[in-house]
Amino acid sequence: MYVINAINVRDALPSAVDYLLIQGIREQTRLGEVLASPGPVCIQYLNPKEHVLFNPIRDANPFFHLMEAIWMLAGRHDGSFLDNYIKDFSKRFGNNGIIMDAYGYRWRYALRMDQLDEIVAQLRKDPTTRQAVLQMWGAGVNELMSASAKPCNLIATFRIVNNQLDMTVLNRSNDVIWGCCGANAVHFPILQEYIAARIGVNIGRYHQISTNLHLYQFHIDMITNRLGKYKLNHHYKSPHLTDLAHSLKDNYAYEPTQSLMTEPLYFDDDLKETMVLLDLLHQGKGYECAIMNIFLREVVVPMATAYRRYKDGNKAGSYEAIESVIAADWQRAGKEWLERRYVGR
């Protein structure tokens, strides 16, 4: 097993890409050619709370990453919510509007029980337990064998070490750009912080073990085109391709973060209120509600508002909303993403 020790996702992304460019094996998949890891890969994040990307070459959509994480935490599986952030998401990845491999629904509803509540109860009762396991593969979904989309992340385990909650996620197949060091690096640490806050401990390390970590050829092309420096020659072992990994590095100190929970007792109720507000926002409607948890009220809501105004062509309004985001990492990522769009118009 190859191990990547990373401080955060900004550290992990170029390291993982560099490894695959040098050591990856060329394979054909249903979605195109990839460079795949010869064996399992473990990425250990020492500070998974630092999970926001803003590298202009990667050009990750922070609005989608955050809203998908909140959608998961709420236990949703309706593709229409994500359609607001990725065009035709439910058409591309869903079945009659339902995202069959939606993790959040599996976490909270598919087993006819809330697995997150059960894990919290286990850890509260016995902080030394080794039985805090979150099931995603199958998870009571009868359509699994026939569904075209199957979950890539299979299980997550939780363990308290030195009053910190460590999390290990086992993944069968992991796209390094959009999955592993993209969306996964956001929604799993948010899940980890959610569990940690509910049991009253700090967030610890996040280990992601991928049986097959891979880099798609179309992502190599995407990064190369954005760099504007190299014409891809399809010779994967060329040392020049390591410059692609170097271009994904960020040398800046990570911005101050905002805690997910400031009022743990009210968080789940606040989350429900937030989802109602976001659903109405997506419809262009207003909604008055009292949200006590600061992250939901002053990070999630203004991020969603900024993106809605961007889609509506309201440049001044989108900037006004993004400036009100109190988490410096999400604000910077959102603002720079918007700037790249406005400059390009």
C-alpha positions as CSV (number, residue, x, y, z in Angstrom):
1,M,0.0,0.0,0.0
2,Y,1.2,3.4,-0.9
3,V,0.8,6.1,1.8
4,I,0.5,9.8,1.3
5,N,0.9,11.9,4.5
6,A,-0.8,15.2,4.0
7,I,-1.6,18.2,6.1
8,N,-4.8,18.9,4.2
9,V,-6.4,18.5,0.8
10,R,-4.2,21.3,-0.7
11,D,-1.2,19.2,0.2
12,A,-2.7,15.9,-0.8
13,L,-3.9,16.8,-4.3
14,P,-0.5,17.5,-6.0
15,S,1.1,14.6,-4.1
16,A,-1.6,12.1,-5.3
17,V,-1.5,13.4,-8.9
18,D,2.3,13.3,-9.0
19,Y,2.2,9.7,-7.7
20,L,-0.3,8.6,-10.4
21,L,1.6,10.4,-13.2
22,I,4.8,8.6,-12.3
23,Q,3.6,5.2,-11.0
24,G,0.1,4.9,-12.6
25,I,-0.9,2.0,-14.8
26,R,-2.8,2.8,-18.0
27,E,-6.3,1.2,-17.9
28,Q,-9.5,1.5,-19.9
29,T,-12.7,2.2,-17.9
30,R,-16.3,2.8,-18.9
31,L,-15.6,6.5,-18.5
32,G,-12.4,6.6,-20.5
33,E,-8.7,6.0,-20.1
34,V,-7.0,6.4,-16.7
35,L,-3.8,6.1,-14.9
36,A,-4.6,3.8,-12.0
37,S,-2.6,3.0,-8.8
38,P,-0.8,-0.3,-8.9
39,G,-2.3,-1.1,-5.5
40,P,-4.3,0.5,-2.7
41,V,-3.4,4.0,-1.7
42,C,-4.0,5.6,1.8
43,I,-4.1,9.3,2.2
44,Q,-3.7,10.4,5.8
45,Y,-5.0,14.0,6.4
46,L,-3.6,15.4,9.6
47,N,-5.9,18.4,9.5
48,P,-9.0,17.3,7.5
49,K,-10.9,20.5,8.6
50,E,-8.7,22.3,6.1
51,H,-10.6,21.0,3.1
52,V,-11.3,24.0,0.8
53,L,-9.5,24.2,-2.6
54,F,-9.0,27.4,-4.5
55,N,-6.2,26.6,-6.9
56,P,-7.1,28.3,-10.2
57,I,-5.8,25.3,-12.3
58,R,-8.0,22.9,-10.4
59,D,-10.8,25.5,-10.4
60,A,-13.0,23.5,-8.0
61,N,-16.5,24.7,-7.5
62,P,-16.7,25.5,-3.8
63,F,-20.4,26.2,-4.0
64,F,-21.1,22.7,-5.2
65,H,-18.7,21.1,-2.8
66,L,-20.3,22.8,0.2
67,M,-23.9,22.3,-0.8
68,E,-23.4,18.7,-1.6
69,A,-21.9,18.1,1.8
70,I,-24.8,19.8,3.5
71,W,-27.3,17.9,1.3
72,M,-25.6,14.6,2.3
73,L,-25.6,15.5,6.0
74,A,-29.3,16.2,5.7
75,G,-29.8,12.7,4.3
76,R,-31.2,13.8,0.9
77,H,-31.0,11.8,-2.3
78,D,-33.0,14.1,-4.6
79,G,-31.0,15.2,-7.6
80,S,-32.9,18.3,-8.2
81,F,-31.1,20.0,-5.3
82,L,-27.7,19.4,-6.9
83,D,-29.0,20.5,-10.3
84,N,-28.8,24.0,-9.0
85,Y,-25.0,23.7,-8.8
86,I,-24.1,21.2,-11.6
87,K,-26.3,21.4,-14.7
88,D,-28.3,18.2,-15.3
89,F,-26.7,16.5,-12.3
90,S,-29.8,14.3,-11.7
91,K,-30.1,13.5,-15.4
92,R,-26.4,12.4,-15.7
93,F,-26.2,10.6,-12.4
94,G,-29.7,9.9,-11.2
95,N,-32.6,7.5,-11.9
96,N,-35.9,9.3,-12.2
97,G,-34.5,12.2,-10.3
98,I,-33.1,10.1,-7.5
99,I,-29.3,9.7,-6.9
100,M,-29.1,6.0,-6.3
101,D,-25.6,6.1,-4.7
102,A,-26.3,9.2,-2.5
103,Y,-24.3,8.7,0.7
104,G,-26.3,10.9,3.0
105,Y,-29.5,8.9,2.4
106,R,-27.7,5.7,3.1
107,W,-26.3,7.3,6.3
108,R,-29.6,8.4,7.7
109,Y,-32.5,6.6,6.1
110,A,-31.7,3.6,3.9
111,L,-31.4,1.1,6.8
112,R,-34.6,2.4,8.3
113,M,-32.5,3.9,11.0
114,D,-30.2,6.9,11.4
115,Q,-26.7,5.4,11.4
116,L,-25.2,8.7,12.5
117,D,-27.4,8.8,15.6
118,E,-26.4,5.2,16.4
119,I,-22.7,5.9,16.0
120,V,-23.0,8.9,18.3
121,A,-24.8,6.8,20.8
122,Q,-22.1,4.1,20.6
123,L,-19.2,6.5,21.1
124,R,-20.9,8.3,23.9
125,K,-21.6,5.0,25.7
126,D,-18.1,3.6,25.1
127,P,-15.4,5.9,23.9
128,T,-13.1,2.9,23.4
129,T,-15.5,1.1,21.0
130,R,-14.2,-0.4,17.8
131,Q,-17.7,-1.0,16.5
132,A,-18.6,2.5,15.3
133,V,-19.0,1.6,11.6
134,L,-21.0,3.5,9.0
135,Q,-22.3,1.3,6.2
136,M,-22.7,2.7,2.6
137,W,-22.4,-0.2,0.3
138,G,-25.8,-1.8,0.0
139,A,-27.2,-0.1,3.1
140,G,-30.6,-1.6,2.5
141,V,-31.0,-0.3,-1.1
142,N,-32.7,-3.1,-3.0
143,E,-31.8,-1.6,-6.4
144,L,-28.1,-1.8,-5.8
145,M,-27.5,-4.8,-8.1
146,S,-29.3,-3.2,-11.0
147,A,-28.5,0.5,-10.4
148,S,-26.0,1.9,-12.8
149,A,-24.4,4.1,-10.1
150,K,-22.9,2.3,-7.2
151,P,-21.3,3.9,-4.2
152,C,-17.5,4.3,-4.4
153,N,-17.1,4.8,-0.7
154,L,-18.1,1.6,1.1
155,I,-17.7,2.0,4.8
156,A,-16.4,4.5,7.4
157,T,-15.1,3.7,10.8
158,F,-14.7,6.0,13.8
159,R,-12.3,5.8,16.7
160,I,-11.5,8.2,19.6
161,V,-7.8,8.6,20.1
162,N,-6.5,11.1,22.6
163,N,-9.8,12.8,22.8
164,Q,-9.9,13.3,19.0
165,L,-12.2,11.5,16.6
166,D,-10.3,9.7,13.8
167,M,-12.1,8.5,10.7
168,T,-11.1,5.9,8.2
169,V,-13.0,5.6,4.9
170,L,-12.6,2.6,2.6
171,N,-13.2,3.3,-1.1
172,R,-13.3,0.8,-4.0
173,S,-12.7,3.2,-6.9
174,N,-11.6,6.9,-6.5
175,D,-11.2,9.6,-9.1
176,V,-8.4,11.7,-7.6
177,I,-9.6,15.0,-9.1
178,W,-13.4,15.1,-8.7
179,G,-13.7,12.5,-5.9
180,C,-10.7,11.8,-3.6
181,C,-9.1,15.2,-3.4
182,G,-12.3,17.1,-4.5
183,A,-15.8,16.4,-3.1
184,N,-14.7,13.5,-0.8
185,A,-12.2,15.8,0.9
186,V,-15.1,18.1,1.8
187,H,-18.1,16.0,2.7
188,F,-16.3,13.3,4.7
189,P,-14.5,15.8,7.0
190,I,-17.7,17.7,7.5
191,L,-19.3,14.3,8.5
192,Q,-16.3,13.7,10.8
193,E,-16.7,17.1,12.4
194,Y,-20.4,16.5,12.8
195,I,-19.9,13.3,14.7
196,A,-17.0,14.7,16.8
197,A,-19.1,17.8,17.8
198,R,-22.0,15.7,18.9
199,I,-19.9,13.5,21.2
200,G,-17.9,16.5,22.5
201,V,-14.4,15.7,21.2
202,N,-12.1,17.4,18.7
203,I,-11.7,16.3,15.1
204,G,-8.7,14.0,14.5
205,R,-7.1,12.4,11.5
206,Y,-8.9,11.3,8.3
207,H,-7.6,8.3,6.5
208,Q,-9.0,7.5,3.0
209,I,-8.0,4.1,1.7
210,S,-8.7,3.7,-2.1
211,T,-8.4,0.2,-3.6
212,N,-8.1,1.9,-7.1
213,L,-7.1,5.5,-7.1
214,H,-7.0,6.9,-10.6
215,L,-6.5,10.0,-12.8
216,Y,-8.6,10.3,-15.9
217,Q,-7.0,11.2,-19.2
218,F,-9.7,13.9,-19.7
219,H,-8.5,15.5,-16.4
220,I,-4.9,15.4,-17.6
221,D,-6.1,17.2,-20.7
222,M,-8.2,19.6,-18.6
223,I,-5.2,20.6,-16.4
224,T,-2.9,20.8,-19.4
225,N,-5.2,23.0,-21.3
226,R,-5.6,25.3,-18.3
227,L,-1.9,25.6,-17.9
228,G,-1.5,26.6,-21.5
229,K,2.1,25.4,-21.4
230,Y,2.1,21.9,-22.8
231,K,0.5,20.0,-25.7
232,L,-0.3,16.6,-24.4
233,N,1.6,13.9,-26.2
234,H,0.0,10.9,-24.4
235,H,3.4,9.7,-23.3
236,Y,2.4,9.2,-19.6
237,K,5.9,8.6,-18.3
238,S,7.2,11.9,-19.6
239,P,8.9,13.7,-16.7
240,H,7.3,17.0,-18.1
241,L,3.9,15.7,-16.9
242,T,5.0,16.1,-13.3
243,D,4.6,19.8,-13.9
244,L,0.9,19.2,-13.9
245,A,1.1,18.1,-10.3
246,H,3.3,21.1,-9.4
247,S,0.7,23.4,-10.9
248,L,-1.8,22.2,-8.3
249,K,0.3,23.2,-5.3
250,D,-0.7,26.0,-3.0
251,N,2.0,27.6,-1.0
252,Y,-0.2,29.9,1.1
253,A,-1.0,29.4,4.8
254,Y,-4.5,28.0,5.3
255,E,-7.1,30.5,6.2
256,P,-8.9,30.6,9.5
257,T,-11.8,28.1,9.7
258,Q,-15.3,28.2,11.2
259,S,-16.6,25.4,13.4
260,L,-19.4,23.4,12.0
261,M,-21.4,23.4,15.3
262,T,-21.7,26.2,17.8
263,E,-25.0,25.0,19.2
264,P,-24.8,21.2,19.0
265,L,-28.2,20.6,20.6
266,Y,-30.0,22.6,17.9
267,F,-27.9,21.6,14.9
268,D,-30.1,19.0,13.4
269,D,-33.2,21.3,13.7
270,D,-31.1,24.1,12.2
271,L,-30.0,21.8,9.4
272,K,-33.7,21.1,8.5
273,E,-34.5,24.8,8.5
274,T,-31.5,25.5,6.4
275,M,-32.5,22.9,3.8
276,V,-36.0,24.5,3.6
277,L,-34.4,27.9,3.1
278,L,-32.1,26.6,0.4
279,D,-35.0,24.8,-1.4
280,L,-36.9,28.1,-1.5
281,L,-33.9,30.1,-2.5
282,H,-33.4,27.8,-5.5
283,Q,-37.0,28.6,-6.5
284,G,-36.3,32.4,-6.2
285,K,-38.3,32.7,-3.0
286,G,-37.5,34.2,0.4
287,Y,-37.9,32.5,3.8
288,E,-37.5,33.8,7.3
289,C,-36.1,31.5,9.9
290,A,-34.0,31.5,13.0
291,I,-30.8,29.5,12.6
292,M,-28.7,29.3,15.7
293,N,-25.6,27.6,14.3
294,I,-23.2,30.1,12.8
295,F,-21.8,27.9,10.1
296,L,-25.2,27.2,8.6
297,R,-26.4,30.8,9.0
298,E,-23.3,32.7,8.0
299,V,-21.5,30.4,5.7
300,V,-23.9,28.0,4.0
301,V,-26.7,30.4,3.5
302,P,-24.7,33.3,2.0
303,M,-22.7,30.9,-0.1
304,A,-25.9,29.6,-1.6
305,T,-27.2,33.1,-2.0
306,A,-24.0,34.2,-3.8
307,Y,-24.3,31.4,-6.3
308,R,-28.0,32.0,-6.9
309,R,-27.2,35.6,-7.7
310,Y,-24.4,34.6,-9.9
311,K,-26.8,32.4,-11.9
312,D,-29.2,35.3,-12.1
313,G,-26.6,37.5,-13.6
314,N,-26.4,39.7,-10.5
315,K,-22.7,40.4,-10.2
316,A,-22.9,43.1,-7.4
317,G,-25.3,40.9,-5.5
318,S,-23.1,37.8,-5.7
319,Y,-20.1,39.7,-4.5
320,E,-22.2,41.3,-1.6
321,A,-23.3,37.8,-0.5
322,I,-19.8,36.2,-0.7
323,E,-18.3,39.1,1.3
324,S,-20.7,38.2,4.1
325,V,-19.4,34.6,4.4
326,I,-17.6,34.6,7.8
327,A,-15.4,31.5,7.1
328,A,-12.2,32.9,5.5
329,D,-11.5,29.7,3.6
330,W,-15.0,29.4,2.0
331,Q,-15.2,33.1,1.3
332,R,-11.8,33.2,-0.5
333,A,-12.6,30.1,-2.5
334,G,-16.0,31.5,-3.5
335,K,-14.8,34.9,-4.3
336,E,-11.9,33.8,-6.5
337,W,-14.2,31.3,-8.3
338,L,-16.6,34.1,-9.1
339,E,-13.8,36.4,-10.2
340,R,-12.5,33.8,-12.7
341,R,-16.0,33.6,-14.2
342,Y,-16.6,37.4,-14.3
343,V,-13.2,38.0,-15.8
344,G,-13.9,35.5,-18.5
345,R,-17.1,37.2,-19.6
